[in-house]
Amino acid sequence: MTIRVSRLAAAIALFASLPATMHAHRQWMLPSSTVLSNTDAWVTVDAAVSNGLFYFDHVPMRLTSLRITGPDGLERKPQNAATGKYRSTFDVHLNGAGTYKIAIVQSTVFATWDDAGQQKSWRGSASDFAAQVPPAAAGLKTSKMNSRLETFVTAGKPSNKVFETTGVGLELVPVTHPNDLVTGEAATFQLLLDGKPAAGLEVTLIAGASRYRDKEDEMKAKTGEDGKFSVTFKDPGMYWMNATTAPARGGGPAAGGPKPAIAGGPGAGGPGAGGPMRMPVGDRSSYTATFEVLPQ
């Protein structure tokens, strides 16, 4: 059965399709620690969407797409997960040495088509698309969105297993380990888009506690042909990083099937009921991360 998306969900979808730096609300996760000497330890992670970075003032991040990967590449389960009015929170047991990746990965497809003169619309996960949308629908149009929201925690010695890529959307390949960032030293990262270097992509980095500054003091970088960029942090603290691709035209089901795509706003996930959906313009992919920079 075709289910229409509500106006609220459509507004959220449109909000999610915009680059993060074009609006006040930003998604983030904040671990209580990022580097621990103990190889049997715990961290607590907050997750929210807010105006001020790392300050709870808007809505919580939903945890339905949360994935925690251990140093061995195997999945870990969050503990004590809860979602309140302004934030979600959960604990992660670091039960072995190495680097852990904590990620919220979302893939969404938006579709509209004509059914005997009546416009139908659908919004849902890429994995559900084939079962929910008629493959030969008249006038079928799709828009796809992929998003990754990540942070990293290391117990004992840093490791690299968690940085193995999937070839879907924007992904980070660190040259400098994200749990080895210090002030005054250049840190280098690489971004891949669908497994290939993401060239010419603008990257924004902002220090936390922006609520207590007169201006955000954004740092900008741009990826080279190899997808790499470098940045030197002046001050220690927690930093938010984001890169978002420009809309890519085409690539609907008739052009090879839907790729998993980005999703990003609060409440994103399943289809709803209500008025016609507003189709986001073009395909997008987004990568967001939280890093901690320590003093020399």
Number of C-alpha atoms within 10 A of each C-alpha: 5 12 16 21 25 18 16 15 25 24 16 17 27 16 18 22 27 19 17 21 14 9 10 11 19 23 24 24 28 24 22 13 15 22 20 18 11 15 16 13 14 17 16 17 19 22 25 29 27 21 18 18 26 25 18 18 16 17 22 23 28 22 19 12 14 16 16 20 19 24 22 15 16 11 13 17 15 18 13 10 15 13 17 12 11 16 21 21 23 18 18 21 17 23 15 17 21 22 29 31 21 24 20 22 20 23 25 28 25 27 23 23 20 14 13 8 8 8 14 20 24 24 31 20 23 22 14 13 21 13 9 15 19 13 13 10 13 14 11 19 18 25 27 31 28 26 27 23 23 24 24 25 25 26 25 17 13 18 18 16 17 20 18 11 15 11 12 19 26 29 29 20 21 15 13 14 17 24 20 15 21 20 16 14 13 14 19 17 17 20 26 21 19 16 14 15 20 22 18 16 20 16 19 18 23 18 23 19 15 16 13 9 9 7 8 16 11 14 14 13 17 18 20 17 12 14 20 23 22 17 16 14 20 13 14 16 16 19 20 23 21 21 24 22 19 15 17 13 11 14 17 18 18 13 8 8 14 20 22 21 26 29 28 32 24 19 17 23 20 13 19 17 15 14 15 17 25 18 20 22 15 16 24 26 29 27 25 27 23 25 24 24 20 16 12 9
